Amino acid sequence: MADIEILVPISKATKDPKTGGFWVEGVATDESIDWTNEITAASDVQKSLPLLQKHGLLNYDHGKYPIGNVKDAEQLPATTLKSMFPGKAFNGTGTWVKGWVHPVTEYAPEDLRMVHHLAEVGADLFFSIQGGVNKSKNQPVTTKSGRQVTLIHPEFVNQVAITTQPINPNAICRMAKSLSAMLQTDWENDDTPIKLLVPSVELAKGMEAGSGTDAAGFTGGRALQPESLHGMETTTFDCPKCAAKVQKGMRHCPSCGGVLHLGKSLADGLREFSKMVLRM
C-alpha cells in the first residue's frame, strides 16, 4: 500500500513515536541563480535520479557522516513546486526529494544529533545537493536579463545535505508527519492548514464496506466512510483544485500542479480515515 502522510510546517512536526526518526521532504535545487552566481543544469541532475532513489544518502551540512537515506527523488516543473511550497520563486525544473532521518542511538554521530536538535527547536532547514562536478564542463551563459552566470553540469548527485544556510535561494526542507504521529496530535486545538497526500487511487481499491450508500450527502468524518469498489476499474479521478481529469498513479495534477488535499483540521474525519487505513 502506498505511504500516507500529513505534511505540516516543520515547527508542528513530531518524530515517529515508534522509532524516533522522522521523514523530511522538500526541494534540493532548481534552475535559479544561486548565491555563488551559478545555475545547476536540471538535465544533469535528472541523470542521477536513479542513483539518488536507490543509494542516496542524507548528511548534515555536507559533512562526511550519513544521517539518513534518500527514499524518493523526482524532477518537477516550477509551477508544480510553487503549488506545493507557496512563497518560493522556483525557476525551470526543480528536484523534489523525500528522505528518512535516522533515530538517535547511543553511538549516533554528532551530525545526526544536531539535525534532531534543530528539528526539535523549529529551526529553518534546507536541502542542498552534493556529488561530483567536472569543472571543465562548466560554461558561462547570459540570462534573459543580461546577467552573466556559470552553468554547472554535475557528473553525478549521490547525496542531499540538510543545512541551515543553503546556496540555492529556493531550497527548502520540511518534516513530513507520519500517520501514527498524526493520530496522536490534538487537531481539535490546532487550526494549522494540513495536507493529506494520497499518491495513487490504488489505495481506494483496498477499501470495502457496505454498498448502496450515497456518500455525496455526507460531510466531515462520515464522508470518509469506505465504500465498496468491487467490479469498478478506476483509471482517472478529478483534481480537487481545478476539476481536471488526473490519471491513476499521478502525484500532481498536470493542469494546475495541485495535489489531493484536505483543508483545515477536520479532526474527526482524519481519525476516521486513519483508523480505516490501519485496519486494511
N, C-alpha and C positions, 0 to 999 in steps of 0.2 A: 504494500500500500504506500502511496506517496506520502511524504512528510507533510505535516500541517503545522503551521507556526503562526504566532501572533507577533507582528513587528511593532515595536514601540520605541519611543525616544530612549537613548542609552541610559538616562537618569532613572527611567522607570523599569529597566530590565532587571531580572534576577538570574542567579545561577541555577543550573539544573539541580533540583533538590536531591537527586539520587547520586550524582557523580561529582558535583562541584564545578564542572566545566561549563562552558557556555558557547553558544553559536554567535558568530558575527557575520555581517554581510554589508556590502557597500560597493563603491566604485574605486578601483585602484588607479586608473588612468583614463584619459580621453585625449582628444586631439586639440586641446587648448595649449596656449603658450604657458610654460611653467615659469617658476621664479628664476631659473637659470637661462631664460630666453631660448628654450628648446621645445620642440614638439615631438612626441613619440609616435612613430608610424603605427597606426592601428593594424594595418595589414600584416606587419611583422609580429605583433602580439598575438594575432589570430592564429598564427602557425604554432604557437606554444600552448594553445588551449588544451590539447590532449595531454601534454606533459603536466600542466597545472592540475587538470582534473584527476589524473592518476597518481602523480607523485609530488604534487605541490606542497610546500611547507609554509607555515606562518612563523615569523620571527618578530622580535621587538626591536624597532628602530635599526633595522639592518644588522642586527647582531648575529653572532655565529651559532647561537643555540636555538634549535627549533622549539616553539612553544605550542604548536598545534599543526593542523593539516588543512589544506585547501580541499574542500569537498565538491565544489562546483565552480565553474567559471564560464562566462558567456559574453559575447560581443553584442551590444545593444545600441541602437541609434540614440542620438541626443534627445529626441522627442520622447522616447520611452523613458529614459533616465530622468528627465525633468518631471514626469508624472510620478515617478517613484520617489524622487528626492526633491521636493519643491524648494525653490530658493537657490538652486545651483544652476550656473550658466554653462551647461555642458556644450561641447562642440564636436561635430563629426561623429565618431563612433567611440564608445567607452567600454571598458572591461569591468563587468559586474562580477563580483567574487563572493562566495559564501564559504566560511570555514569554521572549524571547531577548535576552540582554545582548551588545552588540556587542563584538568583539575590540578591544584597544588598538592603535591605529596611531600613526604619527608625530604626527599633528595631533589626537589624541583629546583631548576636554575633560577638565579636572581631575576633574569629577564621575565620569566613566567610569573613570578611573584609580583613584579612591577606592573604587568598588564592587569592582573587581578586587582591590584590596589587602585590603579587608575580607573578601572571599570566601576569599582565599588564607590569611589568618591564622585563619580559622574563627570570625569574629565572628558574633554573633546578629543576623540580619537579619529585617526585617518588611516587609509591604506596607502601603500607605495609599492610598486612592482620592483622586482630585483632579479637579475640574471646576468647574461653576458652580452657585451656590446663590442662590435668590431668598429673602432673609431674611423677606420679608413673608408667605411661606407656612409658615414655621416655626411650630410650635404647642406650647404647654405641655400635657403629659399627665401622668397619675398612673399609676405602675406598680401591679401587683397587690400589691406590698409597701407601697404608700403613698408611694413616693418621687416627688418632683416632678422631672420631667426635660423636656428640649426635644426634640421630634421634628423632625428635619431632613429636608427634601424637596429633594434635588438636582435642578436643572434638567437637568443632563447630567453624565456622567462620561466623560472622554476620556483620562485618564492614570492611571497607577498608580506611586506613588513607592516606591522601595526605601529604607528608613530603618533607623536603629538605635534610634529612640525613637518607637514608634507611639502614636497616640491611642486606637486600639481595643485593648483588652487581649487579644483573641483573634486578632489579626492574626499571620500567620506567613509567612515566605518561606524556601524551601529550594531547593537546587540539584538539578536532575534530571540524572542521569548518562546520557550518550548511549551508544548501543550500541557505538560504536567505542572509547569510553573504558572501557567495561566489559571489552572483550576484552583490554585492556592491564593490568587490575587483577590483583593477586596474591590471588585469592579463597581459595586454599588456606590462607593465613596470616591470613585475616580472617574472623571469625565474626560480623560485624555483620549483623543482620537486614536483608534486602533485599526489595524488592517488584517483581515483573515485571508491568508493565501491558500488557495486550493489549486495546485499546479495542473491537475487534469480531472476531467469528468469521470475517469475510471473509478474514482472514489465513490461516486454516486451509484455505480453498478453493484457495489457491495452492500448497499442498503436495501433491506427488505422489511416491510411491515404491512399492516392492513391495507388492502387496496380499496378503491372506491371512495377515497377521501378527497374532497375539494380543498387542497391546501391553499389555494389562492385567496380564500376567505379568512385565513388566519393571520395573526400578527405575533410579534415577539417570539418567545421560545417555541410556541405551538407551530409557527410557520416553518420551523426546522424539523418537524416530525418526519422521519424517513418514510418514504412511500415505496411500494413495490414497483420495480422497473423490469419485471420479468417479461421477456419477449420483445423488449424495446432495444433498438440499436441507435444510440445517440452519437452522432458524429459532429454536431455543431451545437453551440449554445449562444445566447445573446450576451454581449458585453453589457455589464450593469451601468456603464458610464455613457456609452453612445448608442447602444442597442444594435451595433453591427454584429454580424454573424462571425463567430470565432471558431476555428477548427479545434477538434478534440486534441488535447495534449499541449496546446499553446499556453505559454505563461502570460503573455501580454497581448492585448488587442492590437492587431496590425493597423487599425484605423486611428485610434486615439492614444494608444500606448498604455491604456489603463489595465489594472489587474482586478480580479474579483475581490470585493471588499465589503465590509460592514461599516456602518458609521460609528456613532459613539457607543458607549459601554455595552448596552444590550446584555446585561449580566445574566439574566435568566436564559436567554436564547443561547448564549455562548456555552453555558454549563450543559444545557440540554444537548447541544450538538456535540460537545466534547465527550460526554458520557456515552452517547450513542456510538461515536467512533471507537472509544476504548472497548466497547462490547463486541466490535466487529472482529 
